[in-house]
Amino acid sequence: MKCDTAVVIANWNGKEYLKDCFDSLLGQTQKNFKIIFVDNGSDDGSVDFVQENYSETDIISLEKNTGFAKGYNIGIKKALED
């Protein structure tokens, strides 16, 4: 299914906030969207948490923290490719 919207989440060691973030997104009435999760080299288990609990998410796992803007730019590039 072609989606209308992509939500890009840039993350660095924010595992404690991810459940609320994802549950809020998935609980809304608009369902025609995809989530792109860009992890900036976290070491807190963020990527594993998203893989285990939100498997429909596109995950981009970066080796190091590239910063806020570059993380989002990578996610936006992925969204536009799709």
Secondary structure as GFF3:
##gff-version 3
##sequence-region A 1 82
A	DSSP	beta_strand	5	11	.	.	.	ID=ss1
A	DSSP	alpha_helix	15	26	.	.	.	ID=ss2
A	DSSP	beta_strand	33	40	.	.	.	ID=ss3
A	DSSP	alpha_helix	46	53	.	.	.	ID=ss4
A	DSSP	beta_strand	58	62	.	.	.	ID=ss5
A	DSSP	alpha_helix	68	81	.	.	.	ID=ss6
###
